[in-house]
Amino acid sequence: MFGMDDNPAKRKTIIISSSRNNMIHRLSLFLVMLMASRALCFTASPLTNTHRHNSLATILHAEETNGVQLISLEALGDDHETVGDNMGKSLAAWLDDEWMPQEIHVKMGISVKNTYVKCRTEGKDDVAEIMTQVTDDLFENWAEYNADAFVNAWDLGNYVADYLIAKSGSETCGCSTKIVD
């Protein structure tokens, strides 16, 4: 045979290596298929006749959301001024803890509060939409903050998203910023 070594021990090693790789490949495919099937599996409760997702009870309509977890801001209530004020103060405290106390952090917090209140009174309740609006509003006026800020508008927008997710009672991930109260 062309390219084959006549050494039987080497040929045996090649065959064993090939079958081991084939077995690992099959096992990997099986695990991927198993995880995919669990992610798409819904169950129905015979007692309540309601449907829920096996791994995240907060996903309501997987087909409509493309598998994205919906986060309801209902738990925050309708007092948007208070929520915005608390979020702005939390953001300023976080920046003070991360860097050093500065008046600019309070100004950034006020901007975040104002954008949040505006979004919520306009009926916006999507965390990503609020985060993006906060970032856009900060970026639009960034010259006011840039001289003393150690962060950028997206850092603050991400904190807002982490804050809203945590305060709404939704599940956060390990990479989320620790919220300062």
C-alpha positions in Angstrom: 0.0 0.0 0.0 1.1 3.5 -0.8 2.2 5.5 2.3 1.6 2.7 4.7 4.4 1.6 6.9 5.2 -2.1 6.9 5.7 -2.0 10.7 2.8 -4.0 12.2 3.1 -2.2 15.6 2.8 1.2 13.9 -0.1 0.0 11.8 -1.9 -1.2 15.0 -1.3 2.2 16.7 -2.8 4.0 13.7 -5.9 1.8 13.7 -6.4 2.2 17.5 -5.9 5.9 17.3 -8.3 6.1 14.4 -11.0 4.1 16.2 -10.5 6.1 19.4 -10.9 9.4 17.5 -14.0 8.0 15.9 -15.5 7.0 19.3 -14.7 10.5 20.7 -16.3 12.1 17.7 -19.5 10.0 18.1 -19.6 10.7 21.9 -19.2 14.4 21.2 -22.0 14.3 18.7 -24.3 12.4 21.1 -23.7 15.0 23.8 -24.4 17.9 21.5 -27.6 16.2 20.3 -28.6 15.5 23.9 -28.1 19.1 25.0 -30.0 20.4 22.0 -32.9 18.1 22.7 -33.1 19.1 26.3 -33.1 22.8 25.4 -36.1 22.3 23.1 -38.0 20.0 25.4 -41.2 21.5 26.9 -43.4 19.8 29.5 -47.0 20.2 30.4 -48.4 19.9 33.9 -51.4 17.6 33.9 -52.7 19.4 37.0 -52.7 22.9 35.8 -52.6 22.3 32.0 -49.8 24.9 31.8 -46.6 24.6 29.8 -43.2 25.5 31.1 -39.6 25.2 29.8 -37.6 22.5 31.5 -34.5 24.7 32.3 -35.9 28.2 32.6 -39.4 28.9 33.7 -39.2 32.5 32.5 -39.1 31.6 28.8 -42.7 31.9 27.6 -42.7 31.5 23.9 -39.4 30.1 22.6 -40.5 30.2 19.0 -41.4 33.9 19.2 -38.2 34.9 21.1 -35.8 32.7 19.2 -34.8 31.1 22.5 -33.9 34.4 24.2 -35.0 34.6 27.8 -37.6 37.3 28.3 -37.0 39.5 31.3 -40.1 41.1 32.9 -39.6 44.5 34.6 -43.0 44.1 36.3 -41.4 43.3 39.6 -39.9 46.8 39.6 -43.3 48.3 39.9 -44.8 51.5 38.4 -42.8 54.1 40.4 -40.2 54.7 37.7 -38.8 57.8 39.5 -37.9 55.8 42.6 -36.4 52.9 40.5 -34.5 55.3 38.4 -33.2 57.3 41.4 -32.1 54.1 43.1 -30.4 52.9 39.9 -28.6 56.2 39.4 -27.4 56.2 43.0 -26.3 52.5 42.7 -24.4 53.3 39.5 -22.6 56.3 41.2 -21.8 54.2 44.2 -20.4 51.4 42.0 -18.2 53.8 40.1 -17.0 55.4 43.4 -16.1 51.9 44.7 -14.4 50.9 41.5 -12.4 54.0 41.0 -12.7 56.9 43.5 -15.5 59.2 44.6 -16.2 61.8 42.0 -19.0 64.3 41.4 -19.1 63.1 37.7 -20.4 59.8 38.9 -23.4 61.5 40.4 -24.0 63.3 37.1 -23.8 60.1 35.2 -26.3 58.5 37.6 -28.7 61.4 37.1 -28.4 60.9 33.3 -29.1 57.2 33.7 -32.1 57.9 35.9 -33.6 60.4 33.5 -33.2 58.0 30.5 -34.7 55.1 32.5 -37.7 57.2 33.5 -38.2 58.5 30.0 -38.1 54.9 28.5 -40.5 53.5 31.1 -43.0 56.3 30.8 -42.9 55.7 27.0 -43.8 52.1 27.7 -40.4 50.6 26.9 -39.8 47.5 29.1 -37.1 45.7 27.2 -33.8 45.7 29.1 -31.7 45.8 25.9 -33.7 48.7 24.6 -33.3 50.6 27.8 -29.6 49.8 28.0 -29.0 51.0 24.5 -31.0 54.2 25.1 -28.9 54.9 28.3 -25.7 54.3 26.3 -26.9 56.5 23.4 -27.9 59.4 25.7 -24.6 59.2 27.7 -22.6 59.0 24.4 -24.4 62.0 23.0 -23.2 64.1 26.0 -19.9 62.3 26.6 -17.9 65.5 26.3 -19.5 66.5 29.6 -18.2 63.3 31.3 -15.0 62.4 29.4 -12.5 64.4 31.2 -13.1 62.7 34.6 -14.6 59.4 33.6 -12.5 56.2 33.9 -15.2 54.3 32.0 -17.2 54.7 28.8 -20.9 54.9 28.0 -21.2 51.1 27.2 -19.7 50.2 30.7 -22.5 52.2 32.2 -25.1 50.8 29.9 -24.0 47.3 30.8 -24.3 48.1 34.5 -27.8 49.3 33.9 -28.7 46.0 32.2 -27.2 44.0 35.1 -29.0 46.2 37.6 -32.4 45.8 35.9 -32.0 42.1 35.5 -30.9 41.6 39.1 -33.6 43.9 40.6 -36.3 42.3 38.5 -35.6 39.0 40.2 -34.4 37.4 37.0 -31.5 35.0 36.9 -28.1 36.6 36.4 -24.8 35.1 35.2 -21.5 34.8 36.9 -20.1 37.6 34.7 -22.6 40.1 35.8 -21.4 43.2 37.6 -22.0 43.0 41.4 -24.8 45.5 42.1 -24.1 48.1 44.7 -27.0 49.0 46.9 
